Amino acid sequence: MDIFPEATNAEETLDPPDWADVGALSHRILDDAIAYLEDVRNRPVWREMPAEVRAFFGAPLPRSPAPAADVYDDVARNVMPYPMGNIHPRFWSWYMGSSNFTGALGDFLAAIQGSNLGGGNHAAALMDSQVVNWMKEMVGFPASASGTLVSGGSMANIIGLTVARNVKAGVDVRERGVGAMPKPLRYYASDQVHSCHRKAVEALGLGNQALRRIQTDAGLRIDIAALKAAIAEDREAGFRPACVIGTAGTVNAGAVDDLRALASVAAEEALWFHVDGCIGALIAIAPKNRSLVAGIEQADSIALDPHKWLHAPFEAGCALVRDASQHRNTFAVTPEYLKSTPRGLASGEWLHDYGLQTSRGFRALKIWMALKEHGVEKFGRLIDQNIAQARHLTRLIEAEPALELMAPTTINIVSFRHRLDGASEEKLKAFNTEIMLRLQEEGIAALSDTTVQGRHCLRVAIANHRTRRDDLDLLVAEMLRLGREIAATATLM
C-alpha cells in the first residue's frame, strides 16, 4: 500500500493568476504614492480617525480571498489618510526622520528580492557590509572595526552595551552567566540618558541599579567631576566600573556630552566607552557643526540611526564596534546547520554572528540607494540646515515675551513653553499641554512634551528634510493664537 498517495488537489501559489492585472494595480499604487508625497504639505500633520475607520480594524480574520484591487482600496481609504505624520514638514514630535522616496523604492526592491541577511554568499550580504563600512567612515571609525544593521537605536545600544558587559565581566559570561562575575558591574551615563539604556542593563541581567545616572551641568551635559567621583566611590564599595555612556544628542534637549573628556576618563579608568549617537552621531558629516561631536571617533562602540538624519524609511539602526573580534566573540554561535563551506551559498560571512537576529531583513538597500542618489555631502548639509532652523526657532522664542526657552539649544531640539502670568507649574503644564493637543488636532503641527530639570515644557525636534523656516514662523504664530484663545476661556485657570 502506498503510504504517500498522490495528491488530488491542485497545487497552489501566492503568485497572481494574471501578472498584467498586478502590473496595472502596481502602477496605480506607484502613482498614488508619488501624489501622496507631492501633496504632503497640504494635508494635516495628523488627524483623529473617525469611528468607522477605527471599526474597520476590528474586522474578523479573512478566510476567503478578495481581489487585490479591493485590498488596496481598503488601505487607501483607511490607512493612508491617517498616518503618524512624521513625513510631514511640521512633524517635530519625539525624534524621527522623514523618510525619502528613493529609500521607499529600496524597501520595495528589498522585499521583492527577498534575501535573508543572516549572511551567506550573495549580493545583499555584500551590500549590507558595504553600508556598515560607509557608516564607519562617516563617524571616523577605522576600517578594521565591525558593525551590524539593526532595527533602531534601542537595539544598536543593546549591541554595544552587551559587548561592553562581556569584555569587562571578568569571567566568560557567555558560558557561566552574570552570576559568576566576581564583582557587580557599573555603567555610567548622564541623568538625561535615553530610557533604552535602562532596558538594556535590565535585559543584560545587571539590573537598573547597575546604570548610575550622573548629574548634568548647566548645558545638560554629563558632569565630568561627578562622573569621576562616582567611579571612585563604586570601586571603593566593591563594584566593577565597566562602561561610560556618552550621549551625542540627548532626547530631552539635544545636549551633547563632552565626548573627548569622556574618552579620556574611559582610558584613565580602563572603562568601555560607548556613545549613544542615535540622535547626533551623524553630525560628524555636517560641515558646519561636526565639531559638536568631536571625540566620537574614540569610542569603543557607537549606536546610530540611519532612519533619523539619513532619512531611511523605518526601520534602520546601526551598531559599530571598534574591536571586531570582541564584537563577534560576544554573539557568534556556529551550529552544525550554519557551518561555512569553501564554495557556494554558505561560503560568505555569517552576518548574524554580530547580533541577536539570525533572520535579518535587507535594510541596507534603502540606505545605499539614497546615499548613491544624493551623496553623503548633501545629507551633511541637511543636518546643518536642521540645526540652523532650530537656532531660528530659538531666536523667535527669545524675541517673544509670551514664550520661554527651557533649555539651551545645542543642535536641532528646542525645549520651550508658553508663559502664563501668575500660573503655578501645574497650571502651566495643563496650559501648554492643551496648546500642544490643539496644534495636533487642528493638523497644524505635531510637537511632543517632556520635563527638563523638573519643569514641564514643549519640545520641537527638527529632523525633517521638508521643514522650512516659514513652518517655524507659522508654529510660533499659531502657538500665540492658541495661547490667547485658551487663556481667554479660563477653563484651565
PyMOL commands that set and color helices and strands:
alter all, ss='L'
color gray80, all
select helices_A, chain A and resi 19-38+40-42+51-56+68-78+101-113+123-139+153-168+173-176+178-180+196-203+208-210+224-236+259-269+281-285+290-293+296-298+306-309+324-331+336-338+345-347+351-354+364-374+376-399+425-441+469-489
alter helices_A, ss='H'
color red, helices_A
select strands_A, chain A and resi 146-150+185-190+211-214+240-247+272-276+301-304+317-321+403-405+413-418+448-452+455-461
alter strands_A, ss='S'
color yellow, strands_A
deselect
rebuild
show_as cartoon
